[in-house]
Amino acid sequence: MKLIMAVIQDKDSNRLSDALVEHDYQATKLASTGGFLKAGNTTFMIGVEDKNVENVMTIIKENCESREQLVAPISPMGGNADSYVPYPVEVQVGGATVFVLPVDQFEKF
């Protein structure tokens, strides 16, 4: 058995949740916050048998797309202003960061 932990952007959360339910996978959703953009994320914990890992990974890939987004930079407060860019920059957001971990024991009460 494996535990799949997928950190995704909040915008993709409902779509992924619906797709997992449609394919009869159960997941636990946790609210989380990203470091770089300080934007809301959702972390999914999905327990699956080894044979289903690739299927769940495909569902995640299909429902969590990377996209470009304009981000307004934060002005440096007392920092070095030499590297400060005063106009919005385009960054890649979305997608998923996925960890697949072995599970030694699973109990459901």
VMD Tcl script that draws the C-alpha trace (Angstrom):
set ca {
  {0.00 0.00 0.00}
  {1.10 3.58 -0.71}
  {0.22 7.02 0.59}
  {0.09 9.62 -2.17}
  {0.48 13.19 -0.93}
  {-0.32 15.76 -3.61}
  {0.12 19.49 -3.00}
  {-1.97 21.42 -5.52}
  {-3.25 24.94 -6.07}
  {-6.63 25.69 -4.47}
  {-8.11 26.44 -7.92}
  {-7.63 22.77 -8.88}
  {-8.91 21.31 -5.61}
  {-12.59 20.77 -6.44}
  {-11.84 19.40 -9.89}
  {-9.36 16.86 -8.48}
  {-11.66 15.92 -5.61}
  {-14.55 15.27 -8.03}
  {-12.33 13.17 -10.31}
  {-11.06 11.04 -7.41}
  {-14.62 10.41 -6.19}
  {-15.72 9.57 -9.75}
  {-13.02 6.86 -9.84}
  {-13.91 5.57 -6.34}
  {-10.80 6.87 -4.54}
  {-11.12 8.39 -1.09}
  {-8.90 11.28 -0.04}
  {-8.33 13.57 2.91}
  {-7.94 17.26 2.04}
  {-5.79 19.59 4.13}
  {-5.46 23.35 3.73}
  {-1.85 24.44 3.21}
  {0.03 27.55 2.15}
  {2.79 27.82 -0.44}
  {6.03 29.56 0.38}
  {6.93 31.49 -2.78}
  {3.60 33.11 -3.66}
  {2.11 32.72 -0.17}
  {-1.00 31.46 -1.94}
  {-3.48 28.88 -0.75}
  {-2.82 25.26 -1.58}
  {-4.62 22.03 -0.84}
  {-2.76 18.89 0.19}
  {-4.50 15.63 -0.67}
  {-3.64 12.42 1.20}
  {-4.74 9.39 -0.79}
  {-4.18 5.83 0.37}
  {-4.11 3.29 -2.47}
  {-2.97 -0.22 -3.24}
  {0.33 -0.40 -5.15}
  {-1.45 -1.42 -8.36}
  {-3.53 1.82 -8.34}
  {-0.70 4.33 -7.93}
  {-0.29 5.01 -11.66}
  {-4.04 5.46 -12.14}
  {-4.20 8.05 -9.33}
  {-1.11 9.80 -10.70}
  {-2.84 10.06 -14.09}
  {-5.96 11.55 -12.46}
  {-3.78 14.13 -10.68}
  {-1.94 15.04 -13.91}
  {-5.19 15.45 -15.84}
  {-6.80 17.71 -13.23}
  {-3.93 19.86 -11.98}
  {-2.57 21.85 -14.89}
  {0.36 24.25 -14.80}
  {-0.42 27.74 -16.06}
  {1.15 31.19 -16.26}
  {0.06 33.94 -13.86}
  {1.10 37.56 -13.45}
  {2.34 38.29 -9.95}
  {2.91 41.75 -8.51}
  {6.26 41.83 -6.72}
  {6.54 42.79 -3.08}
  {8.75 45.84 -2.51}
  {11.83 45.23 -0.38}
  {11.45 46.48 3.18}
  {14.92 47.49 4.28}
  {16.44 44.98 1.87}
  {18.52 45.36 -1.23}
  {16.52 47.32 -3.80}
  {19.03 46.54 -6.59}
  {17.23 43.34 -7.55}
  {13.70 44.73 -7.10}
  {11.54 44.53 -10.23}
  {8.76 47.17 -10.00}
  {6.42 45.56 -12.53}
  {4.43 42.29 -12.50}
  {6.28 39.18 -13.55}
  {4.87 36.04 -15.13}
  {5.38 32.87 -13.10}
  {4.27 29.29 -13.55}
  {1.61 28.20 -11.03}
  {-0.58 25.16 -10.61}
  {0.42 21.65 -11.39}
  {1.08 19.31 -8.51}
  {3.92 18.31 -6.25}
  {3.39 14.63 -5.47}
  {5.04 12.34 -2.94}
  {4.46 8.58 -2.95}
  {5.28 6.99 0.40}
  {5.22 3.37 1.54}
  {2.62 2.46 4.15}
  {3.59 -0.18 6.71}
  {0.14 -0.47 8.23}
  {-3.34 0.90 7.53}
  {-6.31 0.77 9.89}
  {-9.76 2.26 9.44}
  {-11.98 2.44 12.53}
}
mol new
graphics top color blue
foreach p $ca { graphics top sphere $p radius 0.5 }
foreach p [lrange $ca 0 end-1] q [lrange $ca 1 end] { graphics top cylinder $p $q radius 0.2 }
display resetview
